[in-house]
Amino acid sequence: MKTKSLLVCAIALVCSGGAQTQRPTNAAADPAAGEKLFTEHCATCHAPFNAVRAPWPQTLQLMTSQTILQALETGKMQAQGASMTHDERFTLANYLGRHEPAAAAKANACPAGEPGGASTARWNGWGVDVVNSRYQPGAPAGLQKEDIAKLKVKWAYEMPGATSAGGPPTIIGDALYVGGGDGAVHKLNARTGCDYWSVIPAAPARTAISVSADGKLAYFGDVQARAYAVDTATGKVVWKKELDQHPFAMITGAPKLYAGKLYVPVSSAEELAAADLRYECCTFRGSVAALDAKTGAIVWQTYTIPEKAAPLQAEAGKAKFGPSGAAVWSTPTVDAAKGVLYFGTGDNYAERETGTSDAVFAVSLSDGKILWMAQLTKDDTYNIGCEVPGKANCPKDAGPDFDIGAPPILRTLGSGRRILIVGQKSGVVYGLDPDNKGRQIWATRIGQGGRFGGVEFGGAADEKKVYMPLSDWAPDPKLGGGVFALDAETGKQIWNATPKAQTCTGTEGCSAAQPGPATLIPGVVFAGSMDGHMRGYDSDTGAVVWDVDTTGKYDTVNGVDAHGGSLNYAGAVVAGGMVYVMSGYTVSVGMPGNVMLAFSVDGK
């Protein structure tokens, strides 16, 4: 039986899980031997400011030695662990990881009779609506522009033992659903942070969670390409469906729920596995599957590369395969009026560029038939093998790695024109015509772009303006970042809010980059930063109206001291007079943290 990998969005993000491992006969940790093993097997990828974006040594030291050992023997690092004996893996894990158990959380169960969905507050899934606008109107937001400067922490919740806080929460009434950095999916009370239940899926879930219209089922995907439906009353798994048996397949984008079907994007960590000299790259191809929301049965599954990978000319005695890649990293966008589903793709991993990489797809909601496809960047073949000594598996004439990692935003503008707004890692934002096969209406460059740059997780838009945060991460912590407001009709820049240059001085893992998605309410756009700050900007001028540093320590409702860190893919969630922020991110570079923060006016 094929063993799934636990590779998540970096070659060495360590998640708990896997089989229990056997203690070696010589169990004593040897620091000198551990340091030698780290230098020989790990240092190239895990050095500070590494091109692979693997966690830095100080981040690994926050993890438990048992977690690291499990990852080396049964999890996502088993390819690297295979070159060592069990005793060596044990020595390395004990050298890197902490040995004391994580502090136990106190009982935090919601009182009997606590309402689980009584209010009308609502933020469902990734983009708040099926068109992924990330625009929360005034009444559902429950906040006005003049309230924002008064926001203070109402409650904090620690993700036990985690170094990243987790994905964005979903708010349905007084219920909050979140896939935490601790590997569990939690249901909390959105007003108080008390626990209803937690469930541990077969592998961690980093996606946003979507809840059915009747409030009975919650849907999410895990990092081993399984989709789930759980009972919202109990957390019990109702159904579970594996969508791809490739060992590196995963679900990173939130499943989109619409009209009885669940549309699930499938991505892959194979691009990262290619850094291993022994790995015969590459065979994965991206897809989107439509599932029956009640049963999990697959209605259709459309692949971004029609043909399966085939052998190419071998190099250095090792087989090579292609075409591959074109992963679907983010949640799809529903066009209810036309019966169409839109989504973007990433780069190709190996030779044989497909014409479907770095592209926007339009497929039929009913049967998955491809209606049109618009490629934004040609000849983009790339994998992380290009960044390591020996350039293992690096394609010839490697491309720039300009994935479309952000979901398209569908809007109808004041003129009546419909437009698809697409941000790309190239640093370019596009306006495409969904009614004319994706014809380009405008294109606006907001940054340099690159492997760590451009638009990573997306923006927000209303009928007039588009708001896009910029990553452009660089080793210099003062570089990168910024939020851009563009005219939705023309793409013309209206304002640009640049980050403060002094924010990151002397703090390891800190950066001015802003890869996380924007969130918009009337009058204010929210955007977080890798420096740990969540900021609210005046949507007309770009002036900062709220700036909170989330990197401090917090007393939490579940009784464990927590601290914040970098802000990344979760973004801000606004509903019912509350703003929710996930603080801490070490999937790649960044400052560790493990806390979910809930803000309200004056903390009340």
Beta strands, then each sheet from edge to edge (+ up, - down):
strand 1: 122-123
strand 2: 151-158
strand 3: 170-172
strand 4: 175-179
strand 5: 185-189
strand 6: 195-199
strand 7: 210-211
strand 8: 217-221
strand 9: 226-231
strand 10: 237-242
strand 11: 249-250
strand 12: 256-258
strand 13: 261-268
strand 14: 287-292
strand 15: 298-303
strand 16: 310-315
strand 17: 318-322
strand 18: 333-335
strand 19: 340-344
strand 20: 359-364
strand 21: 370-375
strand 22: 409-412
strand 23: 418-423
strand 24: 428-433
strand 25: 439-445
strand 26: 460-461
strand 27: 465-469
strand 28: 483-487
strand 29: 493-497
strand 30: 519-521
strand 31: 524-528
strand 32: 533-538
strand 33: 544-549
strand 34: 553-554
strand 35: 562-563
strand 36: 572-575
strand 37: 578-583
strand 38: 595-601
sheet 1: 1+ 3- 4+ 5- 6+
sheet 2: 2+ 38- 37+ 36-
sheet 3: 7+ 8- 9+ 10-
sheet 4: 11+ 13- 12+
sheet 5: 11+ 13- 14+ 15-
sheet 6: 16+ 17-
sheet 7: 18+ 19- 20+ 21-
sheet 8: 22+ 23- 24+ 25-
sheet 9: 26+ 27- 28+ 29-
sheet 10: 30+ 31- 32+ 33-
sheet 11: 34+ 35-
end
